Amino acid sequence: MSTADGWVRYWRDGDRPVEAMHAHFFDHVYPPHSHHSYSFGITDAGAQSFHCRGGIHTSGAGMVMAFNPDEVHDGWSAADLGYRYRIVHIGPSVVSDMISDATEGRTGALPLFPHPVLTDRVLTDALARLHAALVGSTNPLVRDERLTAAVTAMTRRGASSPGRRPPYGPGHRPTEPAARRPTGPGRCWTRRSGSR
């Protein structure tokens, strides 16, 4: 669904903590929030800025955003024409299992992504392929392969050595109302950007 303020579409996996979103915003401002998951996004058009890790960062077209679980960030348009982006949220358990599988069980430690904005075409392409598989009617095997490829690429190219989760204290992890999230397996829904 779309309005003058933009549009947003969500998708959720019914079997594991994996979600996808595609949105285009003009004046929408995200208040400070966080996710229980790793969040990897691609800015497709325009630019968006956000506070994260004590600084202001900007992601322009073709750039990747990487947020660790429970990492507080906000967001707003950094371009007159707004911004369009895709993002996937992948639960830490999924990331840990994939790393353990890829390393034949040598490590299941969670990676940390030290840079919230990355310029890396390999990562952009891997995340774009994953997002397309998640929101499309792709075979589950292809979805799994693209999820593995994206997590592997992000971990190898964007993460510091695996470690523990960031040390955020109480009160630093605002929750997202459940009413804003899709329910049920493979559910996809759209909301107008002004209907928060």
Helices and strands as residue ranges (DSSP letters): E 2-3, E 6-12, E 18-25, E 30-33, E 38-52, E 55-60, E 64-67, E 73-77, E 83-90, H 92-102, E 117-118, H 121-135, H 140-158, G 178-180, E 188-192
